[in-house]
Amino acid sequence: MKKVRIIPIAIAGLLVSGGVVGCKSTYHSSFADQAVKPVDLAKLNYRTLKAGAVGDSTGFTFIWIPFASPSDGEARRDMLDRLRKEGVETNGKNIAFTNVTADKGGFGFIGLIGTPTITLTADVIEILNGQQPQQIPSPAQPAP
């Protein structure tokens, strides 16, 4: 008889302990794909405006139904807003992002309520003298 009572209690305990989740994982981001690569930095004349700038985007789910989804664009806007609040002006400057990381995490409670979050971290640089990173030709195109 004791085994019959212990199993439902153990299952309920696992659901409650596993139901409150706050995990973080690496997230494949188009924002990170578009960032200036370290190899290209050597070819540029730039200055760092802010190292380690952070931007967040948070969504909301209820009973596994997403009512608002987090996005890279919203996290990037949040990053630029935070820079302005810190006194780093980006208007009229040729800015780029490098050393970008994108993490996806959030909070969830047994699927009832969730707040998925995307966090972008990047070094914000200003490209001086209008120089752009050189594009590497694709294998289909002949090199100039």
Residue pairs with C-beta under 8 A, 6 or more apart in sequence:
15 110
16 110
19 108
19 109
19 110
19 111
20 107
20 108
20 109
20 110
21 107
21 108
21 109
22 105
22 106
22 107
22 108
23 105
23 106
24 103
24 104
24 105
25 103
25 104
25 105
26 102
26 103
26 104
27 102
27 103
27 104
27 118
28 102
29 72
29 100
29 102
29 118
29 120
30 72
31 72
31 75
31 76
31 97
31 100
31 102
31 120
32 100
32 101
32 102
32 120
34 97
35 96
35 97
35 98
35 99
35 100
35 122
36 44
36 96
36 97
36 98
36 125
36 133
37 98
37 133
38 98
38 99
40 133
40 134
41 98
41 125
43 131
43 133
43 134
44 125
44 127
44 131
44 133
45 127
45 128
45 129
45 131
46 96
46 125
46 126
46 127
46 128
47 125
47 126
47 128
48 123
48 124
48 125
49 83
49 88
49 90
49 93
49 95
49 124
49 125
49 126
50 83
50 86
50 88
50 123
50 124
51 123
52 121
52 123
53 79
53 82
53 83
53 121
53 122
53 123
53 124
54 79
54 82
54 119
54 120
54 121
55 75
55 76
55 77
55 78
55 79
55 80
55 81
55 82
55 119
55 120
56 75
56 78
56 117
56 118
56 119
56 120
57 70
57 71
57 72
57 73
57 74
57 75
57 78
57 117
57 118
58 68
58 70
58 106
58 115
58 116
58 117
59 66
59 67
59 68
59 69
59 70
59 106
59 115
59 116
59 117
60 66
60 67
60 68
60 114
60 115
61 67
61 108
61 113
61 114
61 115
61 116
62 112
62 113
62 114
63 111
63 112
64 111
64 114
66 116
69 116
70 104
70 106
70 116
70 117
70 118
71 118
72 102
72 118
72 120
74 118
75 118
75 119
75 120
76 120
79 120
79 122
79 124
80 90
83 90
83 124
84 90
88 124
90 124
93 126
94 126
94 127
94 128
94 130
95 124
95 125
95 126
95 127
96 124
96 125
96 126
96 127
96 133
97 122
97 123
97 124
97 125
98 122
98 123
98 125
99 122
99 123
100 120
100 121
100 122
101 120
101 121
101 122
102 118
102 119
102 120
102 121
103 118
103 119
103 121
104 116
104 117
104 118
104 119
105 116
105 117
105 119
106 114
106 115
106 116
106 117
107 114
107 115
107 117
108 114
108 115
137 143
137 144
